[in-house]
Each structure stands twice: as C-alpha cells, then as structure tokens.
Amino acid sequence: MSFTYQAGTPFAGDGLKDVTTTIKDGSYTAIIGHTGSGKSTLLQHLNALLKPTTGTVTIGDRVITNETNNKNLKPIRQQVGMVFQFAENQLFEQTVAKDIAFGPENFGMASAEAEKQAAAMVDLVGLPQDVLEKSPFDLSGGQMRRVAIAGVLAMKPTVLVLDEPTAGLDPAGRNDMMKMFQRLHEKQGMTIVLVTHQMDDVADYADHVLVMDEGHLIKEGTPREIFQNEQWLENHQLGLPKTAAMARDLTKQGFRFDPLPLTTDELADQLAKQIGGGAHD
C-alpha cells in the first residue's frame, strides 16, 4: 500500500511507500520513527480517514481502496477509535456528559442509552461521576484529555488508535494514562495501536513494533528484536529505553546482561542475580 499527498498535482509528495504489514487482533502495536517518517499518515489509514493511493487496506472484513465510497465508512469509524494528539482540543459541548454522548448519538444510539454510556465511560477513564454535569473546559488538561478519550471509547471500538496520547502531560499523568490503556488492552481485549516517541512505553507495553522511516516500513518485530542493535537505532534517529541505556552503562562497571533488560523489572532481576552471586567484576 502506498499513499501520495495531493496525488496528480504539481505538489504531490509521498506519504507512504509500499507498506505491507498486519496488525493482529488483540495485539498492542507501537509505531515509532523520527518526525516525518509516516507514522501519523499510516494511522489515518487504519479507519479510512485516508485511503491508499495504490494498494489496499483491509479493516476487519472491509477492503479499502482509492475508489472506496466515503458514504459507507461509518461502521469502520465505529470499530476503530482514533485518539489524536492533544485530543482535548476536540471537546466542544456544554457538559462532559453531552460531549461523551455525542458520538454514540451521532451513530444512532438513543439519548437515554448514550447518557448511560457516558456515565460508564467516565468510570472507565478514571474520572469521578460529578464531572458529568461540569463543563469540560472547567477541568484540568489531563482530565479534559480523559473526557476526549471517553468520547472515543463510548463508540465501543474494538481497536483503539493512539497518536502520542500522553504529549504534554507530566510524568505522573503520563504514567496513569498509559496504565489506563493497558487495562483496556488486558481486561477488554482491546487492540491498541500506539504512535509514540517514548521508547520506555514501547518496552513496557507493546508486544509488536513497526519502525517507519521516510514513508517506508523499515523493520518490525518484538520490542526485544527492535532494541537489540543500538547502532541501527542511532542511525535511524531512535534511542534505547531508559532501562536498557542504564544497563548498557552498567556494563562498563563489570555487569553483564543477557538479554539486555528493557524494563525495570528485568533489570532488577538480572542485577539481583549478579549482586547476590558476585557475577560482576
């Protein structure tokens, strides 16, 4: 599948070039790459916000081509929920309840049912019920973002697509947000697709990684496969997770790691064995 911006005009530019991959149902897939590598362009094909210039995108049992009619895409938009960067900028209703209920009502849900759904979604994203009758613009930035995510979840998607969902949040807020997505993945079996510059989040949560560069998919695999070659990462303007970088620095003090730990738990386990057994110099 390929995508060209402003195809057929003098301003045409390649967005994606011959990308072929499969995102498995129930997986937690991270998409990484430097700015301008094609990550967000790829995301927008996952619910047909963009359609491929050549090739096909298969979403469930629907095959999307350049000729696909826009009128019949509602079921896909409901199945694949998109959370854009700074999602709180999309809030517009007078109350939190109305904002969350807007999407379901737009897709044909009765108002009373949509209100119940809004109350349930507020719980799901970790907000108190008393926010329902407040204006979303009276909430903190982190709370506003949760409201926006609740509005996407109210559509009952089976796939949640996240474009830098923690951008601008403090470390505690970022951590809370990522744990919330992990709960959705584990407890509801939701397929997660995450675009991020945070390599720690890739190591901690993803089970599959796609690496984009200049519109090409240049590598895919497990986090361990992606992070095993530091020089390759550096060549593509990517870094190691902090834990892996720390372990690499500890090797200079005589510690040995096999495999290179990607998470704090892995690092702690290997250090405990070495310190307890006197394995380092």
Disulfide bonds with the S-S distance in Angstrom:
none
